[in-house]
Each structure stands twice: as structure tokens, then as C-alpha cells.
């Protein structure tokens, strides 16, 4: 295994791999710097745990984005970074648990009892165990040992792990569920696109009308789910919440559904750019 993470398999320097490596290390470095400088607020342990756990989830979603983006944008080289993003999600999740353990004075008996007693901690711990299982089997040697089909079945667990992670996030936040709703919307997009890619023939899932329609549908579903959530938890009128979610008001704040739609539109633009780039290559070869 090549531990020079800035090089490709041929031993050549790769701008793509280097940029991704820096991007994966930067959040932890900045959070650690804030901790050292005392800029994490009155509860630094809690802030550190929250930030690192949030980035673990973000990187997990980003790892699930790689395959759709590579197909939509016709950018196969992007697949070379999928594994390292997934491993980074695992490492951040381990640090997340380590921060929680440190906050509990490394009292393992107390930590185990808390994980068993609090449902959201149990869910998060199960998701962590799943990420660790995927992380330790991400090497070339483990792929050969397990065999391609068995390895792919194992790593399909990334989907239920992501669902467990978003449930853990929702249950932990309680009061402000804006960002968990946003993450749930993007996760819905990523899982739904995989289903579309299986159902539609000949790569039609990357067609511009399909991407636009699907993104709009997921955005509306995100707005509706948030309205129902506020109604169920806080007993607020769902029609008023839905109206607020669908209104674009910078003064009030942009709701998660709009960010989900924006992500879908960016991927639609990536599809067009990929088609243009492919046509340009064909003309260059002609």
C-alpha cells in the first residue's frame, strides 16, 4: 500500500488526491487549533465532540456522493478519492467517540452504561462500529481476501450506516433540527439517485430533465418532512411551516429544502458540463 497519499497508484503526484487529502485534514486541524486557543466556547469538550462528529457525517455523505458525481459529470478519475473519504469519515467518527470518552473522564463503565441507556448514543455507537468495519476492510489486501462481490455487499452497509447517523444527529440536536434536516434531504437525494440509476436504462438517470425533476421532488419532500417534524414535536401548524420552508427569504433564513434543491441543480450543471467535455474530446479525436 502506498502511504504517500498525495501520489496515484503509479507513484505520480496527483493534484486531485492532494487537494482531497488537505480538505480531509483541514477541519480536524482547525477544530484542534480552536480548542488549543480556547475558542470553542464555555463547553469546549462538547463543542469539539459536536464539530468532529458533524464532519464525520459530512464526509460520509461526501463519500456517497462520489459515485453519482463521477457518473453525472463523466469524471471517472473522481472514483480514486472515494475510499479515502470514507476512511476519513471513519477516523473522524472514532475521534468523535474519543472526545466523548475524554469528556466522561475515560470512565469506561459509565460510558458503556450511557451508550446502553441512551437510545441516540446506542444508534450512534452502532453506526460507528459499522464505519470501523468498513474502514478496516478498505485496503487492497482486504478486497482481495474478501473477494469483490462479498466486499461490495459489505460496503453496501454504508447506506444503512448513513441512515443511522442522521437519526443519531436528529435525536442529539432536539431543539434546532435545521442542519439534520438538510443532511437528511441530501442523503435522500443520494439514495434516491442510486435507485433511479438502477431503474432507468442506459444511464438516463443523468439526463438533465430527470435530474431537475428528481431534485425538485426531493426538495419538496424535505420541506414537507420538516413541516411534519415541527408539527409532531412542537405541535406547530404544518401548513405555516411548509409555507415558510417554501418561501425564499434571506432575512428569515434559507430553509434546508432550498439547499437540497441547489445541490441538485449543481449536479444538473455538472451533467451538462460533462456532456460538453465529452463532445470536445470526441471532436479532438476526429
ABEGO torsion letter per residue (X at the ends): XBABAABBAAGBBBAAAAAAAAAAAAAAAAAAAAAAAGAAEABAAAAAAAAAAAAAAAAAAAAAAAAAAAAAAGBAAAAAAAAAAAAAAAAAAAAAAAAAAAAAGGBAAAAAAAAAABAAAAAAAAAAAAAAAAAAAABAAAAAAAEAAAAAAAAAAAAAAAAAAAAAAAAAAGABAAAAAAAAAAAAAAAAAAAAAAABBGGAAABAAAAAAAAAAAAAAAAAAAAAAAAAAAGBBAAAAAAAAABBBAAAEBBAAAAAAAAAAAAAAAAAAAAAAAAAAAAAAX
